[in-house]
């Protein structure tokens, strides 16, 4: 009888997958739009490159050209509870009347999250193994996503900020981010209000080498009747193109001028 050899092969451990590099300066393909289920401006592949800029960004005097609410809310906007619908209606009346009382941009304040990811200008992404930093040209807004496993302390949770506190991890080629500790004087998008219980969940990945996508889900048990989702896309500027450098957009001198 011939001997039978049974070979047991130990599978070699898979090499740790290298995280994709998001570094670069990006411009929005679909600012202020592309709600889940809605059309993406410029199409899924990108749209035209950003126009050449010959000088510094204009000084903000009001928010981007969004509806003042005089035509009501669209089906794609977050569904508000009665309490927060009443707040939205009150804010809408002030905007229709021409007031900037609730306009963060006109007051030179950061847009907050997730509105920061709807930036109308460029956004630079800086990345290392422990954190990713998003720097938006509009009002020099900044947020950091920590990737080293840390968690928000109680001190952080008790001190909400415009950008909130973001932690993330990689799932394959997708960066998964959770943001908490957000101030409640900002807006989800446009001027949709939220409470101090709002949290933001993101799944960010490269669809193409220069096309970044951010799937955003907002949860707020006090202000929203159900979680709200939207998708943003950004095109990375070509190095050396003249579009890969952001300009300073400080406007602190404008504080108090908007009435």
N, C-alpha and C positions, 0 to 999 in steps of 0.2 A: 504494500500500500504506500503510495507516494505521500510524503509529509505535506500537510496543508499548512501554509504559512498565512497567518492573519496579520496584516499590517494595520496598525493603528496610527493614523496620521493626526498629529496635533495641529490644528489650524493656527497659523501664525496670526498674532493680533493685528487687527487692521490699523494702519497708520492713522493718527489723529487727523481729521479733516481740517484743512486750513480754512479759516473764516474768510469769506470774500472781502475784498477791500472796497469800501464805499467812499474812500477819500476823494475829494474834489469839490468843485463849485458847480452847483446845480441851479437850473432855472425851471420854473413850473410850466408844465404843459397845460394844466387845467386849473389855474388859480380860482378859488371861490366856487368851484363846481365839482362835477363828476361824482354826484351822489351814487351810492350803490344802486344799480339798476338804471342809471341815467347815462346819457352819452358822454364820452370823454372828449373834451375839446382837442382838436388836432389829431384825433384818432389814436388807436392803441400804440402805434409805432412812434409817435413823437410830435409831429407838428413842426412849424418853422423854427429856426434858431432864434435866440433872443436878439433884438435889434442892437446895433452898435451904440454904445453910450459915449458921448463926447464930453461929459462933465459929471459933476457929482449928482446924486439923486436929488430930486426936488424935495424941498422941506415939506413935511406932511402938515396939512391944515385940516384934513378930514379923512375918514376911513375910505377904503377903496369903494368904487361905485356899486354898492349893493342896494337892494331895495330898502326903502324907508319904512316898509310895512303897510303903506297906504292901499296896497292891493291884496292885503292878507298874506297868509302863509301858503307855501307850495306843499304838495303832498310829499316831497322829498325831504323837507325839513324835519328836525327832531320833533316828536310828538310830546307836547308838554302837558303836565298835570294842570288842573284848573288854577291852582295858586300861581304857577309860573307862566301860564298863559296870560293871566291878569297882569303880571309884571311885564311881559313882552308887549302887551297892548299899551301899557303906560309909557314904556320906552319908545314905542312906535309913535305915539302922539307927540312926544318931545322932538323926535327926528323930523316928523312931518312939519312941525312948527319952525324947523331950522335951528334947533338947539344942538350943541355939541356936548351937552351935559354927560351923556353916556358914551361918548366917542373916545376910546382909549388912544387911538392914533393921534387925534387932534390934541390930546393932553400929553403927548410924548411918552406914553406909558407902554410897556411891553404888551403884545397882543395876547399872551397867555397860551395855554394848551387847551385844545388841539388847534386853535386858530393860527398859531405860529406856523404850523405845517401847511397852511394855505397862503404862504407868503407871496406877495406880488413882485418881489425882487429876488435877487440871488440868495442862495443859502450854501454855506461852506460846511462840509463834513470832514472832521478831523478824527482819526481813528488810531488807537493802539490796542493792545490786548486787554487792558483793564477798563477802558471807557471809550465811548464815542461822543464827540461834541458836535452839536448842530449850532451853527452861528448864522442867523438870518440878517441880511443887510437892512431890512426894515426895522428902524429904531434899535439897531444893534442888539436884537433879542438873542439870548443864549440859553441853551439847555444841555445838560450832560446826562448820558445814559451809562450807568456803572455796570460793568460786566464781571466783576471780581467776586460776586456772590454776596456782597453786603446787602443789608436790609435797612429800611428807614427806621431810625430810632424814634422813641416817643417824642423827643425834643423836636425832631424834624416834623413829625405828624402834627405837633401843636403849633407849628410855625409855617403855615402854608405860604407858597410863593406863586408868582405868575407862571413859571415854567413847571412848578411842582418838583417832585423827586422821582426820578426814573431809574429803574433797574431792568436789566435785560439778560438774555442768554441766547445762544445759537441753537436752532433746530435745523441741522443741515446747513443750507445756504440762506436761511431766513433768520433775521434778527427779531426776536420776540421781546417786546418792551411793555412794562406796566408802569403807569405814572399815577402817583397819589399826592396828597398834600397840596392841593390846588386852591388858590384864592377864589372866592365866589363873586368877585366883582368883575370878572372877565366874561367872555361869551364863548359858547361852543363853536359857532360859526355865524358870521353876520353879526346880529345882536341878540341871538337866542340865549337867554340867561340859564344859569345852572346853580346848584347848591354846593355847599362845602362837602357833600358826599360824593361828588363826581369823581370817577376814575377813568383813565384812558388806557386802552389796550391797543398795541400796534403789532403788525407783522410787516417787516420791511425787507425787501429783497431786490436784487437786480434781475430785471426781465431780459435785458440785453447788457452788454458791457458798459453802455453809457445811459441806460434807462432804469431809473430807480422807481420802485412802487412802494407806497405806504398804505396798507389797509388799516383803517382806524375804526375802533369801536368804542363808543362812549356809553358808560353806564352811570345812571344817577337815579336811585330809587325815589328820591324826593321830587326831582324836577321833571323826569321823563317817565312816560307810561310804559316804555320798553326801551332797550338799548338801541342806539342809533349808529349806523355805519356809513362810512364814505371811503372812497379810494382816491389817492393823490398820486400823480406821476411827475417825475422831474427828469430833465435831460442834463447830463454832465457836460460842462463846457470843455472844449478841446484845449489842452495846455498850450500856452503861447498864442492863443487866439485873440487875446485882449479882453475876453469875457471871463477869464479864470481868476480875476482879482476883484474882491469886493471893495467898495468905497465906504468910508465912515459915514454913518447916518445918525450922528448924535443930534438931538433936538431939544436938549434940556432947557435951552433958552426960551423955548416956546411955551413952557409950563405957565398955565394961568391965563394965556391969551385967548383960548377958545372959550366962548360963552355959551 
